[in-house]
């Protein structure tokens, strides 16, 4: 019987379309057209699937935190597959049963088994809205309003880099979130505004079964802990489950992803905690407001806005109460000759810059196509090659104001080439 199976180990014919090989514990895939180039860290492999796409092309899909596709008809594929199968004990029966089919297929051939990363307590803590507790020898409670600056110096944390290059904060001990212990609680630490509270914590919650049991266990506990009015059912579909819970501006979300046409079962529940609270003190700009003088101003009499993401951008402040004209709904550009400033405000937010730092403006129109189009007024800085969007609105909203803005500020207005919103 086993010999009969061996005779069915038939790989697709390899062609000179690209090459796959292993070097220094990495799988290297080089395509003749570079479209399918990739490098896979073998030690970081999470799962592998045998896939035949809608065009009848077969690949070995491997996730090492990035999505990688190894075409089965590239030179060297069979050698690499046999090496990986021997090392990780791939399901060769499933692979060879389906790899030469031309109809769309998707089958798991291997998955790394992860240890359980959470524990549900038989307790009744009711502090979800307050923060979380580090399970250090002398337990330490961290308030949700704790800033990046403070947490960065905490003795119970350390940092590393995510597979996507992000700075990640890790805890040296498990963390208690309400009535759940999380062994791998983390935070994205890429916010340039360090005086703001940490905005996003997360973890991958694995059950011992590496299945959606993690989702249903967490959901059951959260539903017990949260009032119905603070529970927000998203959806539970064949491809994904989603549920959220709110605690005074703190949003706890759980998501489990299944296999589908475009998604892959990760075997864990993605648990995230996002801080959506308002912090009006971060919008205060009293130092400037107390001395500001509006020398001249221009009202943009069309529907445009400036950015409101003040928890990430310290440049974003509230609209000054004494800004002329005395119309809180007026989108305004003003110059302050006394303090050498240029300011921009919509009805809620403002941004103020040193005049000497700005080299010019750019108007960028995006023409309607598949999307509705848009228009951006961008600042160009003398010591930065990037452009920064200061106002945005509907397509061509700023064209009529080009000469007026230039006259007000004394700066050049560049009109960028238009392109379609597709």
NUPADO-891775 format. One line per 2 residues: for each residue x, y, z of N, C-alpha, C, CB. Coordinates in pm, whole numbers. Atoms other than C-alpha are relative to their C-alpha. Glycine has a CB too. Layout:
// NUPADO-891775
X:Y:Z:X:Y:Z:X:Y:Z:X:Y:Z  ...
// end
This chain:
// NUPADO-891775
84:-120:0:0:0:0:87:125:0:-95:0:122  -90:-114:-7:282:244:92:75:17:-132:100:-18:117
-69:-9:129:468:157:-230:-90:58:-107:49:-136:-43  96:-55:95:154:235:-426:-10:152:16:-138:-64:19
6:-144:-27:144:577:-258:124:71:-55:-13:25:152  -125:-61:47:510:644:-342:-5:26:-150:119:-89:34
7:-15:145:434:596:-711:-83:121:-41:-57:-126:-63  86:-114:31:187:885:-690:65:132:37:-132:-14:73
-70:-123:-35:447:1137:-572:52:67:-128:118:-30:99  -36:-62:127:444:1330:-897:-8:152:12:-93:-49:-113
-5:-146:-2:557:1692:-898:-36:55:-137:140:49:44  18:-66:130:449:1935:-1171:135:18:-70:-70:136:16
-123:-18:77:706:1977:-1448:63:135:32:-28:-13:-151  -71:-123:-31:970:2233:-1355:49:66:-129:120:-28:95
-35:-76:120:1037:2509:-1609:95:114:37:-127:55:-68  -96:-109:-21:1285:2794:-1651:-70:134:20:98:9:-118
74:-123:-29:1041:3053:-1517:54:68:124:-148:-30:16  -56:-51:-124:1226:3098:-1192:73:-111:72:-110:59:89
-80:97:-75:1434:2923:-927:-33:10:148:150:23:-24  23:7:-144:1376:2810:-568:111:-84:61:-141:-59:34
-107:75:-67:1653:2703:-331:8:44:145:137:22:-72  -19:-30:-142:1755:2703:35:144:45:23:-35:-123:89
-133:-53:-33:2047:2913:162:-7:69:135:50:97:-111  -9:-63:-132:2141:3007:519:-134:4:72:54:141:-15
127:18:-70:1814:2879:663:-113:89:-54:19:28:147  106:-74:67:1608:3077:415:-36:-69:-130:42:146:-25
45:46:131:1399:2969:121:3:121:-92:-144:-65:6  -14:-111:94:1487:3191:-173:-79:-34:-127:150:28:-33
75:17:124:1246:3229:-464:32:118:-91:-155:-10:27  -33:-104:97:1364:3421:-771:-74:-28:-129:154:6:-25
81:13:121:1124:3476:-1058:64:78:-114:-143:50:25  -57:-70:115:1230:3578:-1408:-56:141:-15:-27:-78:-126
59:-134:11:990:3874:-1392:-4:73:134:-141:-10:-57  -12:-59:-136:1058:3945:-1019:-133:9:73:60:139:-10
131:-16:-63:683:3937:-948:-18:-93:119:-110:-24:-102  19:98:-107:705:3626:-729:125:-18:85:-41:-133:-59
-119:8:-85:1037:3697:-561:-38:3:147:96:115:-33  22:-4:-144:1044:3621:-191:114:-72:71:-136:-65:37
-93:70:-87:1263:3508:97:-76:-40:126:124:88:34  76:53:-112:1120:3288:371:96:-43:110:-90:-118:-45
-77:41:-116:1271:3256:716:-54:-134:49:-6:108:113  49:135:-33:1243:2881:780:-37:-12:147:104:-105:-37
28:8:-144:1257:2921:1159:-128:72:39:115:57:79  120:-78:-32:963:3164:1146:-125:-53:-69:21:144:-38
116:54:71:732:2944:938:-114:-30:96:39:-126:-76  120:20:-82:377:2936:1078:-92:-108:-57:-76:131:13
84:102:63:184:2725:826:28:-3:-149:-151:27:26  -21:19:144:192:2592:470:-125:-61:-62:124:-90:-27
117:48:73:-87:2532:218:39:-38:-143:-112:106:-1  -7:32:141:-107:2362:-119:-115:75:-66:-8:-157:-25
101:-86:61:-292:2606:-345:4:-12:-151:22:147:41  16:-14:145:-421:2595:-702:-93:117:-21:-55:-132:-66
82:-120:17:-550:2934:-813:-101:-16:-112:88:120:-27  107:5:100:-834:3019:-1050:52:-23:-142:-81:128:3
-60:21:133:-593:3005:-1345:62:-139:-13:108:106:-26  -53:135:5:-495:2646:-1260:148:-8:33:-23:-59:-134
-143:-2:-36:-146:2746:-1133:16:-44:145:61:142:-22  -17:53:-135:-24:2553:-831:121:62:69:15:-152:-4
-106:-59:-81:191:2691:-549:-1:-63:138:-15:154:10  -7:28:-142:311:2609:-202:-2:135:70:128:-85:37
11:-126:-73:192:2898:15:58:-20:140:-149:48:8  -61:9:-134:404:2956:327:-10:136:67:149:-47:-9
6:-122:-79:341:3213:597:110:-4:106:-140:18:66  -100:-18:-106:640:3325:804:-22:138:63:147:-14:-55
52:-132:-36:438:3631:917:-15:88:-123:93:68:102  25:-60:130:455:3738:551:-60:-110:-91:132:60:-62
57:96:94:264:3575:266:99:-25:-113:-135:51:-56  -98:39:101:490:3384:28:-57:-113:-87:134:-45:66
52:99:94:403:3184:-284:115:-61:-77:-103:64:-98  -106:71:71:639:2920:-422:-62:-78:-115:79:-95:96
59:72:114:531:2816:-775:61:-139:-13:22:80:-131  -48:138:6:557:2440:-814:74:-31:-129:-116:-95:16
-68:27:127:688:2470:-1171:131:76:-13:-91:36:-116  -131:-65:4:999:2671:-1078:109:-105:21:10:111:108
-114:90:-18:1338:2500:-1099:37:-10:149:122:50:-82  -42:24:-137:1435:2345:-766:-114:-18:98:84:112:44
112:10:-95:1083:2333:-620:-4:-136:67:-132:26:-72  15:135:-56:1074:1953:-574:106:-26:107:8:-106:-111
-107:21:-98:1409:1952:-392:-30:76:129:136:46:-57  33:-80:-118:1300:2233:-158:-118:-60:73:-31:146:-40
116:60:-65:964:2070:-95:40:-124:80:-108:-37:-104  -41:122:-70:1123:1736:-4:80:31:126:82:-89:-94
-77:-39:-118:1364:1908:235:-92:49:111:102:110:-36  93:-53:-100:1082:2095:409:-91:-109:54:-83:112:-60
89:107:-43:855:1792:419:70:-93:98:-50:-79:-119  -77:86:-91:1128:1585:582:21:67:135:136:-35:-63
-28:-74:-123:1201:1856:838:-126:22:84:64:134:-34  121:-40:-72:842:1951:928:-112:-105:-5:-51:130:-55
102:104:11:652:1632:841:-127:53:-68:-34:-55:138  113:-47:79:428:1786:575:-97:-116:-27:48:62:-133
101:99:39:106:1606:486:15:-26:-150:-144:49:35  -28:28:141:238:1459:161:-120:-61:-72:120:-94:-10
117:62:64:-80:1263:98:-91:107:-58:-79:-87:102  85:-110:46:-286:1582:75:68:78:-112:-34:95:117
-72:-79:101:-16:1762:-123:-4:-67:-136:146:20:44  -11:66:130:31:1503:-396:-135:-42:-56:89:-121:11
134:33:48:-338:1418:-415:-58:116:-80:-92:-34:118  65:-118:57:-419:1774:-522:89:88:-86:-57:81:109
-90:-98:59:-108:1943:-661:-7:4:-152:140:-28:42  6:2:146:-161:1838:-1023:-141:25:-54:49:-133:-51
134:-34:47:-526:1937:-1035:1:140:-61:-102:-7:116  7:-130:67:-626:2233:-1250:-117:85:50:-11:-19:-150
109:-78:-59:-939:2336:-1058:49:63:130:-125:-90:25  -44:-77:-117:-911:2583:-770:-1:-87:126:-89:123:19
-17:85:-119:-782:2411:-455:70:80:111:82:-128:-34  -71:-60:-113:-661:2508:-108:-3:-99:115:-65:137:43
-5:104:-102:-540:2252:146:119:24:94:10:-140:-65  -106:-12:-100:-340:2277:468:90:-123:-7:-58:16:143
-93:114:0:-25:2061:455:89:0:125:87:4:-126  -79:-4:-124:148:2177:775:-35:125:79:152:-3:-32
20:-114:-88:96:2403:1075:87:-14:124:-148:15:38  -74:-2:-126:322:2497:1364:-101:-3:115:92:126:9
88:6:-117:155:2403:1693:53:92:108:-13:-145:53  -38:-97:-100:165:2690:1940:-57:-36:136:-45:140:-41
49:22:-136:131:2667:2316:-114:95:32:114:19:102  109:-87:-46:-172:2811:2490:56:132:52:-83:-71:111
-53:-131:-39:-124:3184:2541:-97:82:85:35:79:-124  90:-73:-90:-418:3276:2764:-64:-97:98:-110:75:-81
68:79:-102:-598:3155:3074:-117:81:54:98:-39:115  120:-66:-52:-950:3239:3186:-10:-28:148:-128:-47:-75
2:11:-145:-972:3306:3558:-142:-21:51:60:124:64  128:15:-68:-1251:3198:3786:-12:110:105:-13:-142:66
4:-117:-87:-1264:3550:3929:-107:95:-52:139:71:6  97:-100:41:-1483:3856:3907:60:141:7:-127:-9:86
-58:-133:9:-1247:4146:3845:-89:87:-90:146:-6:-55  84:-92:78:-1431:4450:3714:79:128:-31:-130:34:77
-88:-115:23:-1143:4675:3609:41:16:-146:124:-12:86  -32:-13:142:-1154:4655:3228:17:146:-41:-109:-66:-84
-5:-141:38:-1211:5032:3208:119:73:63:-129:68:40  -109:-66:-71:-917:5108:3437:136:-26:-62:1:-44:144
-130:34:55:-624:4922:3284:26:-148:9:110:77:72  -37:141:-9:-435:4593:3316:108:-15:107:49:-54:-138
-92:26:-111:-214:4428:3574:113:-93:-45:-75:-62:120  -117:82:29:140:4300:3514:19:-99:115:128:88:-20
-9:105:-102:181:3968:3695:145:-21:46:-58:-132:-54  -136:3:-55:526:4051:3832:-6:-47:145:67:141:-10
4:45:-141:630:3924:4179:-78:94:91:142:-15:53  86:-99:-63:486:4247:4315:-85:61:-112:83:110:78
86:-34:114:192:4298:4080:-10:151:-19:-139:-60:18  0:-141:35:185:4631:3898:-117:30:-91:133:41:-67
116:-35:82:-132:4792:3765:35:119:-88:-123:33:90  -27:-104:99:-103:5003:3448:-131:59:-49:83:-56:-119
121:-69:44:-374:5260:3377:0:19:-151:-12:136:70  9:-20:145:-500:5294:3019:49:139:-42:-145:-19:-47
-44:-135:33:-406:5664:3035:151:17:9:-67:100:91  -146:-5:-9:-38:5578:3084:61:32:-136:56:-134:52
-57:-47:126:175:5749:2820:111:-93:-51:55:141:17  -114:71:61:429:5601:2580:128:32:76:15:37:-149
-123:-45:-65:697:5806:2752:22:-70:134:-4:152:21  -11:65:-131:622:5656:3094:24:-150:-15:-126:25:84
-8:145:12:574:5297:2981:133:-44:-60:-116:-53:-84  -128:34:63:892:5303:2774:110:-20:105:42:111:-98
-102:8:-105:1095:5344:3097:-34:-101:109:20:136:62  45:91:-106:905:5081:3297:94:-120:10:-145:-47:-27
-94:112:-16:1128:4808:3446:-53:-135:-45:40:-10:143  58:129:37:887:4530:3343:-26:-13:-149:-128:-22:76
21:8:144:903:4593:2967:133:-15:-73:-76:124:-51  -114:0:90:1143:4529:2681:-52:17:-142:85:-132:14
42:-31:137:1139:4603:2308:65:-93:-101:34:144:-34  -59:65:117:1190:4417:1983:-71:53:-123:-13:-156:9
55:-47:127:1097:4461:1618:-92:-106:-58:113:34:-99  93:94:61:797:4302:1448:54:-43:-136:-141:64:-14
-43:41:136:837:4111:1117:-23:108:-104:-74:-126:-41  29:-108:94:708:4430:954:78:127:31:-149:30:-1
-87:-114:-28:971:4659:1104:-52:95:105:24:74:-123  55:-89:-102:754:4810:1379:67:-24:135:-152:-21:13
-51:12:-136:884:4881:1727:-111:-53:89:53:138:53  101:67:-81:700:4651:1969:42:-2:146:-24:-144:-51
-22:11:-143:673:4679:2347:-50:-135:49:-69:115:76  37:129:-59:667:4345:2532:10:10:152:91:-115:-54
-5:6:-146:606:4265:2898:79:-123:44:-143:-3:60  -83:109:-49:846:4049:3097:-81:-105:74:108:55:91
88:91:-74:555:3887:3279:-136:-5:-69:-14:44:149  138:0:52:202:3778:3185:-77:122:51:-72:-131:42
82:-116:-32:-66:4044:3200:-143:-47:26:4:105:-114  141:31:-26:-413:4024:3353:-85:112:-60:-28:-15:153
98:-90:58:-682:4189:3142:-137:-43:51:6:0:-158  125:42:-61:-996:4174:3352:14:-137:61:-113:0:-103
-3:136:-53:-1053:3804:3415:72:-97:-93:-141:-49:24  -77:81:94:-808:3679:3152:148:29:18:-44:27:-146
-145:-13:-4:-435:3615:3183:53:-19:-142:65:-103:99  -58:5:134:-244:3686:2859:152:-9:14:-41:125:-85
-144:23:-18:110:3551:2832:86:76:-100:30:-147:-11  -80:-64:105:214:3750:2524:-64:133:-41:14:-93:-123
63:-129:23:51:4094:2559:106:98:-51:-68:54:129  -96:-89:63:220:4360:2341:-65:134:-31:57:-63:-129
52:-129:45:185:4718:2224:81:50:-119:2:104:114  -70:-68:108:266:4891:1898:59:130:57:-96:29:-121
-69:-114:-60:523:5155:1991:60:89:-108:109:-47:98  -48:-77:114:547:5353:1668:-59:140:-5:-31:-72:-128
62:-132:-3:373:5672:1780:105:107:26:-110:6:108  -97:-109:-18:580:5987:1736:-36:89:118:8:83:-127
44:-84:-112:376:6155:2010:9:-80:130:-145:52:-22  -25:83:-119:519:6008:2331:-72:50:124:149:-6:27
75:-51:-115:312:6229:2564:-146:-44:-4:8:152:6  135:54:12:-7:6053:2447:-7:-138:64:-44:-6:-148
16:136:-51:-148:5736:2606:25:-103:-110:-139:-20:59  -21:108:96:-58:5408:2438:-134:-34:-64:64:-127:68
127:10:73:-322:5360:2168:-40:-142:-36:9:80:-123  37:132:53:-303:4993:2070:85:-111:61:16:-1:-153
-60:123:-52:-223:4673:2260:-60:-118:-77:-24:-15:156  53:115:72:-264:4328:2108:68:-129:47:18:18:-152
-62:131:-20:-194:3956:2139:-66:-100:-94:-13:-46:148  56:113:71:-246:3632:1948:-36:-105:104:99:-58:-108
48:92:-104:-459:3413:2175:-17:-140:-59:-134:50:60  6:139:44:-391:3044:2109:-62:-87:108:141:-51:-36
50:109:-84:-599:2766:2263:87:-122:-26:-152:-31:-31  -82:120:16:-431:2428:2315:-30:-73:-130:-21:-93:117
40:67:124:-624:2303:2011:44:77:-125:-152:-18:-3  -34:-86:114:-492:2587:1792:-118:11:-95:124:-55:-75
123:-7:79:-847:2643:1672:-86:116:47:-78:-133:8  90:-108:-38:-1145:2876:1703:-58:-17:141:-112:9:-99
42:12:-139:-1205:2743:2055:48:120:81:52:-131:61  -50:-120:-69:-995:3042:2163:-102:114:-12:136:43:-59
97:-108:22:-1250:3280:2012:-124:-20:87:-42:5:-148  124:23:-74:-1552:3116:2173:21:4:151:-60:-134:-40
-29:-8:-143:-1384:3087:2514:12:146:45:130:-76:32  -15:-141:-35:-1286:3455:2516:-133:74:-12:104:67:-91
131:-63:17:-1624:3562:2383:-91:-30:118:-65:-47:-131  86:39:-112:-1804:3369:2657:37:76:126:10:-152:25
-43:-69:-122:-1593:3528:2931:-32:149:-9:150:-20:23  28:-143:15:-1627:3881:2792:-150:28:9:55:51:-134
144:-21:-7:-2002:3842:2751:-51:-10:144:-73:-102:-88  35:10:-142:-2021:3743:3116:39:127:74:68:-122:65
-55:-114:-73:-1815:4046:3222:-58:135:-41:148:4:-19  47:-128:50:-1970:4320:3006:-152:4:-7:60:27:-137
143:-20:17:-2321:4459:3016:-35:-10:-148:-45:136:57  42:19:139:-2519:4388:2700:15:128:-81:-144:-49:-6
-10:-127:71:-2516:4758:2611:143:34:-41:-56:112:88  -141:-21:34:-2135:4744:2595:57:-113:-84:81:16:126
-41:109:87:-2124:4436:2370:-41:34:-143:-63:-136:47  26:-37:139:-2099:4490:1994:34:-118:-90:82:125:-40
-17:116:88:-2153:4182:1781:32:50:-141:-128:-89:-2  -37:-36:136:-1976:4216:1449:-62:-96:-100:151:2:-16
51:103:90:-2034:3896:1253:67:-132:36:24:38:-151  -58:133:-11:-1974:3523:1264:-35:-73:-130:-54:-78:127
20:51:135:-1930:3397:910:93:-118:-24:25:110:-106  -87:112:35:-1762:3109:732:146:41:-9:-45:-61:-132
-137:-45:18:-1454:3323:673:60:69:122:8:91:-116  -53:-76:-112:-1427:3522:998:-107:25:106:58:133:-49
84:-38:-112:-1574:3592:1342:52:129:60:-6:-112:107  -43:-127:-58:-1571:3933:1509:-98:44:108:13:108:-108
81:-49:-112:-1695:4070:1844:81:106:72:-43:-117:97  -69:-106:-73:-1612:4389:2037:-73:32:130:12:125:-87
53:-36:-131:-1661:4512:2391:59:136:38:33:-110:109  -45:-136:-31:-1640:4872:2517:-6:27:149:-83:102:-75
-10:-34:-142:-1529:5001:2856:48:145:10:97:-97:76  -30:-142:-15:-1545:5382:2876:110:47:-94:40:30:144
-94:-45:101:-1361:5450:2553:111:-97:-31:59:126:43  -95:107:30:-1148:5135:2563:-75:-109:-76:67:-57:131
69:98:85:-1242:4892:2284:83:-128:-6:-25:57:-144  -64:132:4:-1152:4523:2324:-66:-79:-112:-13:-74:139
55:71:115:-1194:4328:2000:63:-138:-12:20:80:-129  -51:134:29:-1160:3960:1920:-43:-38:-142:-53:-105:105
26:40:138:-1134:3828:1563:67:-134:-25:53:108:-101  -58:129:42:-1085:3473:1437:-22:-15:-150:-65:-120:79
5:13:146:-1005:3410:1069:9:-146:-42:113:82:-65  2:136:54:-1087:3088:883:55:-1:-144:-145:-58:4
-37:15:141:-977:2952:547:-115:48:-89:36:-146:-32  96:-41:102:-1153:3117:254:80:26:-127:-84:128:44
-69:-22:127:-1066:3220:-101:127:83:18:-93:67:-99  -113:-92:-13:-835:3499:12:64:2:139:-45:138:-34
-51:-1:-137:-779:3433:384:47:-138:42:-108:49:96  -55:124:-51:-588:3169:577:-24:-8:151:151:-11:-32
24:24:-142:-674:3018:915:132:16:76:-61:-141:23  -121:-24:-76:-416:3155:1158:12:-84:125:9:143:37
4:89:-116:-518:2916:1440:-4:75:133:119:-92:-2  6:-79:-122:-540:3202:1692:-110:105:-12:137:66:28
90:-113:-5:-781:3472:1800:82:127:17:-105:-14:114  -67:-128:-12:-650:3821:1738:-76:85:100:10:72:-139
62:-82:-105:-725:4017:2055:71:136:1:9:-70:141  -59:-133:-1:-670:4392:2040:-73:89:98:-3:62:-141
55:-99:-91:-724:4674:2287:38:137:-55:52:-20:148  -25:-132:55:-760:5022:2139:-57:108:91:-60:12:-142
42:-112:-83:-779:5345:2334:-61:107:-90:120:58:81  70:-98:82:-1043:5566:2171:-51:117:84:-117:-66:-72
40:-110:-86:-1075:5812:2458:49:134:-56:53:-21:141  -43:-135:35:-1052:6187:2408:91:55:109:-122:93:-21
-94:-63:-92:-764:6378:2566:14:147:-39:139:-73:-1  1:-141:43:-850:6749:2523:124:78:42:-121:69:55
-121:-71:-43:-538:6852:2716:110:-7:-106:51:-59:130  -100:12:105:-332:6730:2421:-25:99:-115:3:-142:-55
36:-97:104:-514:6982:2199:31:143:41:-146:-13:-34  -24:-136:-48:-427:7282:2416:123:60:-67:17:1:152
-111:-71:64:-203:7542:2252:10:140:61:-20:7:-155  9:-129:-71:-211:7816:2516:122:88:-24:-17:-24:148
-121:-81:19:150:7925:2464:-9:86:-124:124:-90:-8  14:-80:122:75:8034:2110:-126:85:4:-2:-90:-122
125:-74:1:-287:8138:2159:9:129:80:-112:-86:54  -13:-119:-85:-183:8387:2429:75:113:-68:70:-37:129
-78:-103:65:46:8572:2189:-37:19:-147:147:-32:10  29:-4:143:-109:8511:1847:-62:133:-44:-92:-114:-38
60:-116:64:-193:8800:1621:-29:-37:-145:92:125:9  38:30:137:-384:8746:1299:23:124:-85:-148:-47:-9
-32:-115:86:-223:8985:1050:-93:5:-120:147:-6:-46  90:14:116:-421:8863:748:-53:-142:1:74:32:-135
56:134:7:-647:8568:678:-78:-19:-128:-89:-26:121  77:39:118:-821:8384:399:-97:-110:40:93:-49:-116
101:102:-26:-1146:8188:432:-17:-87:-124:-135:65:40  26:97:107:-1179:7874:219:-147:-36:6:92:-129:13
145:15:-6:-1548:7878:141:-45:-123:-76:-68:125:-57  40:128:58:-1580:7511:49:27:-106:105:77:-31:-134
-7:104:-102:-1600:7183:236:135:-71:-1:-113:-102:-20  -130:65:-16:-1244:7092:339:29:-15:148:112:79:-72
-34:28:-139:-1087:6960:657:151:-12:16:-69:-129:49  -137:32:-34:-753:6928:832:-1:-126:84:68:118:75
-5:127:-73:-635:6614:1011:-45:19:144:142:-58:-4  46:-4:-139:-788:6533:1349:75:-98:89:-148:-29:6
-69:107:-74:-541:6262:1460:103:59:97:69:-97:-97  -90:-73:-90:-398:6470:1744:74:-93:96:-79:100:80
-69:92:-92:-304:6164:1952:125:-59:-63:-93:-113:43  -121:44:68:-41:6080:1691:86:117:-51:-37:-90:-117
-71:-115:57:53:6425:1562:-9:117:96:-59:37:-140  2:-108:-98:151:6685:1822:-22:136:-64:129:1:79
22:-126:69:117:6956:1556:-147:37:-1:54:-7:-142  144:-25:7:-262:6920:1564:-51:50:135:-76:-130:-42
52:-64:-120:-429:7152:1817:-146:37:-21:83:124:38  137:-48:14:-774:7290:1886:-1:128:-85:-65:26:140
16:-127:73:-907:7579:1676:8:114:102:-135:5:-80  -12:-111:-96:-799:7901:1853:-132:75:14:111:96:-42
127:-70:-25:-1097:8076:2016:2:141:-56:-30:3:149  -10:-139:46:-967:8417:1908:43:12:-146:98:74:87
-36:-1:142:-908:8324:1544:-101:81:-80:11:-143:-55  87:-73:91:-1046:8570:1291:-19:-81:-128:58:139:-31
118:-76:-43:-1299:8573:1139:-71:-68:117:-97:18:-116  68:54:-117:-1527:8521:1437:-113:-94:-42:-56:114:88
94:101:50:-1693:8222:1274:65:-136:20:-37:25:-152  -65:127:-37:-1612:7886:1426:-10:-107:-107:-60:-52:128
13:99:107:-1717:7704:1108:88:32:-120:-145:-9:-43  -75:-44:117:-1487:7896:873:134:-72:-10:22:151:4
-132:58:28:-1196:7703:718:92:117:-33:-5:-106:-118  -79:-123:4:-917:7956:760:149:-28:-15:-24:81:124
-147:-8:3:-556:8018:658:36:139:49:59:-29:-145  -39:-132:-49:-390:8300:850:152:11:9:-65:28:136
-141:-29:-21:-52:8464:874:12:89:124:65:69:-126  -30:-75:-122:92:8601:1196:141:56:-17:-12:-91:130
-131:-60:30:371:8838:1097:81:23:127:-18:132:-75  -72:-29:-125:457:8927:1456:78:-121:48:-97:45:109
-63:123:-50:537:8565:1547:55:-88:-111:-99:-78:81  -53:73:116:641:8455:1196:-62:-139:-11:153:-12:9
75:125:6:371:8187:1178:-99:1:-116:-73:-24:132  113:24:91:129:8044:923:-88:-105:64:49:-45:-144
93:93:-65:-183:7874:1057:-109:-47:-93:-62:64:123  105:63:80:-451:7647:916:-103:-58:96:58:-111:-95
103:50:-92:-785:7562:1080:-127:-37:-74:-30:103:108  139:25:37:-1113:7390:1010:-83:35:123:-24:-151:-48
85:-46:-110:-1404:7423:1253:39:-58:136:-143:-34:-29  -37:63:-128:-1244:7197:1517:149:3:30:-47:-143:1
-143:21:-22:-869:7165:1467:83:102:-76:40:-141:-41  -91:-92:68:-572:7377:1369:141:-55:2:-4:138:66
-143:28:2:-205:7349:1280:72:130:-30:35:-110:-105  -75:-124:16:52:7627:1305:147:-35:-23:-16:91:125
-139:28:36:400:7632:1148:80:130:-7:7:-75:-135  -89:-112:21:698:7860:1139:9:29:-149:141:-29:58
-3:-38:141:690:8054:814:132:-37:-67:-25:150:-15  -131:25:58:1061:8005:764:25:-146:-33:106:50:93
-21:143:24:1024:7625:760:-66:-48:-129:-54:-80:116  79:43:116:783:7612:462:61:57:-128:-148:44:14
-57:-47:127:922:7632:107:-107:33:-102:94:-105:-56  104:-20:101:600:7608:-96:-123:-84:36:52:-38:-143
119:84:-9:253:7455:-131:-14:-82:-128:-128:88:25  37:78:119:129:7185:-368:-149:-26:4:80:-134:-8
140:41:16:-226:7138:-492:0:-129:-81:-86:113:-70  6:130:68:-285:6774:-582:-146:-39:-21:73:-110:83
136:44:33:-609:6683:-761:1:-146:-43:-60:88:-112  22:139:38:-723:6321:-787:-136:-7:-67:9:-97:125
123:-5:79:-984:6285:-1061:-89:-120:28:33:6:-149  92:112:-25:-1297:6072:-1007:15:-109:-106:-145:50:3
0:117:90:-1281:5721:-1157:-77:-109:74:148:-46:-39  66:100:-84:-1352:5410:-953:-38:60:134:91:-123:20
31:-74:-121:-1338:5638:-651:-56:136:-34:125:14:88  66:-128:22:-1494:5979:-604:93:116:-25:-84:31:116
-94:-109:19:-1175:6179:-644:22:78:128:-48:91:-110  -33:-80:-118:-1021:6426:-400:94:111:-39:62:-88:110
-97:-107:20:-806:6733:-365:74:23:129:-68:130:-49  -84:-17:-119:-517:6800:-126:82:127:-14:93:-123:20
-93:-112:-10:-338:7116:-22:114:-47:89:-70:130:58  -114:58:-70:10:7005:80:105:107:31:62:-112:-84
-113:-85:-36:294:7179:261:129:-68:-41:0:30:152  -134:49:32:648:7141:132:99:73:91:35:23:-151
-93:-57:-98:920:7193:393:141:7:-56:-2:-81:129  -135:-22:50:1272:7319:334:94:-115:34:55:130:55
-93:104:-45:1441:7039:528:-62:-139:-3:47:31:140  67:130:8:1212:6751:432:-48:-19:-143:-119:-10:101
40:24:138:1161:6597:88:-145:-43:-14:89:-105:-60  139:46:7:815:6473:179:-96:118:1:-31:-94:118
109:-98:-8:491:6669:129:-93:-41:112:-77:11:-135  89:26:-113:246:6699:416:-137:59:-30:58:58:131
135:-46:29:-130:6721:359:-51:85:116:-96:-120:-27  51:-90:-103:-268:7020:550:-152:14:-8:66:137:-13
145:-1:21:-622:7033:400:-34:-104:-106:-50:143:-43  46:92:103:-823:6781:200:-151:20:-21:31:-147:38
141:-18:33:-1159:6794:23:-31:-62:-134:-38:147:1  43:53:130:-1340:6726:-303:94:47:-111:-144:42:-32
-90:-29:112:-1161:6730:-636:-12:145:-45:-31:-93:-118  -15:-137:51:-1042:7077:-749:-54:106:96:-71:12:-132
49:-96:-99:-1161:7243:-427:94:119:19:-21:-69:133  -97:-106:-31:-840:7445:-398:43:81:-122:122:-61:64
-47:-67:122:-793:7552:-761:-33:149:0:-60:-67:-122  43:-139:4:-988:7875:-719:74:88:101:-150:8:26
-68:-75:-106:-776:7972:-419:152:7:-21:-30:-64:136  -144:9:21:-433:7921:-573:69:136:13:30:-59:-136
-63:-131:-4:-349:8288:-630:-19:68:134:-55:89:-111  28:-63:-130:-512:8400:-304:92:-55:109:-147:-21:39
-88:60:-100:-309:8153:-96:143:49:-20:-5:-154:-7  -136:-46:29:12:8256:-271:18:146:44:30:-14:-150
-8:-142:-38:-61:8627:-216:2:16:151:-119:79:-60  7:-9:-146:-148:8573:151:130:-41:65:-112:-86:53
-117:59:-69:156:8363:239:133:42:-59:-10:-150:-4  -124:-35:68:409:8490:-12:77:-121:-48:85:80:90
-66:125:38:487:8129:-109:-53:-51:-134:-21:-107:108  38:58:129:479:7947:-442:-102:-111:20:124:-54:-73
98:108:1:182:7720:-516:26:-85:-124:-148:55:1  -28:94:109:273:7416:-728:-127:-81:-28:119:-94:37
113:88:39:0:7233:-922:58:-130:-49:-91:67:-110  -55:130:35:91:6866:-933:-81:-63:-115:0:-94:124
75:68:107:-4:6647:-1233:-118:-79:58:94:-95:-79  119:71:-47:-354:6504:-1190:8:-147:-36:-127:62:-60
11:141:32:-425:6133:-1180:-137:-49:43:112:-83:67  134:49:-25:-736:5919:-1161:-7:-85:127:-48:-81:-119
25:73:-124:-881:5770:-844:-43:-144:-34:-110:73:87  33:137:42:-859:5405:-948:72:-101:89:38:-21:-148
// end
